[in-house]
Amino acid sequence: MLVGLCDILGCTPTGRRAPVNTRTAAGEPLCSTCYRAPPARCDRCKEINTINSRKDGETICRRYYRSPRRACGQCGHIKRIAVRARDGQPDLCGACHWSRVVDCTRCARKAPGFGVRQGAALCLHCSAADKVDALLTAPDGRVAPALAGLRGR
């Protein structure tokens, strides 16, 4: 039996209690941290490597594997998912995974935020707009007419 719980025996190398990923030839349990898949020939590079995917009958090593793009459960954009959905939490893209959701005090959107400025939470969109304004604004406080189109608000 390959799948079971280490709650009974624990992972043999680490002794931790975790789900069993596989067992050794002697039948000792291994968790996903300790298990190493045997190397195999990658169908793309034709080298013997650790295999990341065997989907659709193709064996792909980690150098050539790219996770599929799908909708992020927080921002809704189609991106590569950094954290898969589980325990009631949605799939998250890399930006949403690393950014906390804030109620923006400027645009009133509930969106991923980038820190807090002067005690007010700002979303990534408003923070980026501030940075663009700082780059385009001259010392006299005006934006040159030739650069005004770059603001895109």
C-alpha positions as CSV (number, residue, x, y, z in Angstrom):
1,M,0.0,0.0,0.0
2,L,1.6,3.3,-1.1
3,V,-0.7,5.8,0.5
4,G,-1.4,5.9,4.2
5,L,-0.8,8.1,7.2
6,C,2.5,8.4,9.0
7,D,0.4,9.0,12.1
8,I,1.0,5.4,12.9
9,L,4.7,5.0,12.1
10,G,6.1,8.4,11.1
11,C,8.5,9.0,8.2
12,T,11.5,6.8,8.6
13,P,14.3,9.3,7.9
14,T,12.9,12.3,9.6
15,G,10.5,10.7,12.2
16,R,7.9,13.4,11.5
17,R,4.2,12.6,11.2
18,A,3.1,13.3,7.7
19,P,1.2,11.7,4.8
20,V,3.1,8.8,3.3
21,N,4.2,9.5,-0.3
22,T,5.7,6.0,-0.9
23,R,7.5,3.3,0.8
24,T,11.1,2.0,0.5
25,A,11.9,-1.5,-0.8
26,A,11.9,-2.6,2.8
27,G,8.4,-1.2,3.3
28,E,9.4,1.8,5.5
29,P,7.2,5.0,4.9
30,L,8.6,8.1,3.2
31,C,6.9,11.5,3.3
32,S,6.9,13.8,0.2
33,T,9.9,15.7,1.6
34,C,12.1,12.6,1.8
35,Y,10.9,10.9,-1.4
36,R,12.9,11.3,-4.5
37,A,11.5,10.0,-7.7
38,P,13.9,7.9,-9.7
39,P,15.4,9.8,-12.7
40,A,14.0,9.1,-16.1
41,R,14.6,10.3,-19.7
42,C,12.9,13.6,-20.5
43,D,10.9,13.5,-23.8
44,R,12.0,17.1,-24.6
45,C,15.7,17.3,-23.8
46,K,16.4,13.5,-24.1
47,E,18.5,13.6,-20.9
48,I,18.1,11.6,-17.7
49,N,16.7,14.0,-15.1
50,T,14.2,14.3,-12.3
51,I,10.8,14.3,-13.8
52,N,8.2,17.0,-13.0
53,S,5.3,15.9,-15.1
54,R,4.0,12.7,-16.8
55,K,0.8,14.3,-18.0
56,D,-0.7,13.3,-21.4
57,G,1.8,10.5,-21.8
58,E,4.8,13.0,-22.0
59,T,7.7,12.8,-19.5
60,I,9.0,16.3,-18.8
61,C,11.9,17.3,-16.6
62,R,11.8,20.4,-14.4
63,R,13.9,22.4,-16.8
64,Y,11.2,22.2,-19.5
65,Y,8.0,21.9,-17.4
66,R,5.8,25.0,-17.2
67,S,2.7,24.9,-15.0
68,P,-0.5,25.6,-17.0
69,R,-2.1,29.0,-16.8
70,R,-5.5,29.4,-15.3
71,A,-7.7,32.0,-13.5
72,C,-6.4,33.3,-10.2
73,G,-9.1,32.9,-7.5
74,Q,-8.3,36.4,-6.2
75,C,-7.5,38.7,-9.1
76,G,-9.2,36.7,-11.8
77,H,-6.3,37.1,-14.3
78,I,-5.2,34.1,-16.3
79,K,-1.7,33.4,-15.0
80,R,0.5,30.6,-13.7
81,I,-0.7,29.5,-10.3
82,A,1.8,29.8,-7.5
83,V,-0.3,28.2,-4.8
84,R,-3.0,25.7,-5.5
85,A,-6.5,25.9,-3.9
86,R,-7.0,24.0,-0.7
87,D,-8.7,24.3,2.7
88,G,-11.3,26.7,1.3
89,Q,-8.7,29.0,-0.2
90,P,-8.7,29.8,-3.9
91,D,-5.8,29.3,-6.4
92,L,-3.4,32.2,-6.2
93,C,-1.1,33.7,-8.8
94,G,2.4,34.9,-7.7
95,A,1.3,38.5,-7.2
96,C,-1.7,37.7,-5.1
97,H,0.2,35.1,-3.1
98,W,2.8,37.6,-2.0
99,S,0.4,40.6,-1.7
100,R,-2.1,41.0,1.1
101,V,-5.6,42.1,0.2
102,V,-6.4,45.7,1.4
103,D,-9.3,48.0,1.2
104,C,-7.7,50.8,-0.8
105,T,-8.3,54.2,0.9
106,R,-7.9,56.0,-2.5
107,C,-9.9,54.1,-5.0
108,A,-12.0,52.0,-2.6
109,R,-11.3,48.7,-4.3
110,K,-10.6,45.6,-2.4
111,A,-7.4,44.5,-4.1
112,P,-3.9,43.2,-3.5
113,G,-2.0,45.9,-1.6
114,F,1.5,47.1,-1.4
115,G,2.4,48.2,2.1
116,V,0.9,51.2,3.8
117,R,1.7,54.7,2.9
118,Q,1.3,57.4,5.5
119,G,-1.1,55.2,7.5
120,A,-3.4,54.6,4.6
121,A,-3.6,51.2,2.8
122,L,-3.1,51.4,-1.0
123,C,-3.7,48.9,-3.7
124,L,-1.0,47.9,-6.1
125,H,-2.6,50.0,-8.9
126,C,-2.6,53.2,-6.8
127,S,1.0,52.5,-5.6
128,A,2.1,52.1,-9.2
129,A,0.4,55.3,-10.2
130,D,2.2,57.2,-7.4
131,K,5.6,55.8,-8.7
132,V,4.8,56.8,-12.3
133,D,3.8,60.3,-11.1
134,A,7.0,60.7,-9.2
135,L,9.0,59.7,-12.2
136,L,7.2,62.0,-14.7
137,T,6.8,65.1,-12.5
138,A,9.4,67.8,-12.9
139,P,10.8,69.7,-9.8
140,D,8.3,72.5,-10.5
141,G,5.5,70.0,-9.9
142,R,4.3,69.9,-13.5
143,V,4.3,67.0,-16.0
144,A,5.7,67.9,-19.4
145,P,3.0,67.7,-22.1
146,A,5.1,65.2,-24.1
147,L,5.0,62.8,-21.1
148,A,1.4,63.3,-20.0
149,G,0.2,60.4,-22.1
150,L,2.3,58.0,-20.2
151,R,0.3,58.5,-17.0
152,G,-2.7,56.6,-18.5
153,R,-5.1,57.2,-15.6
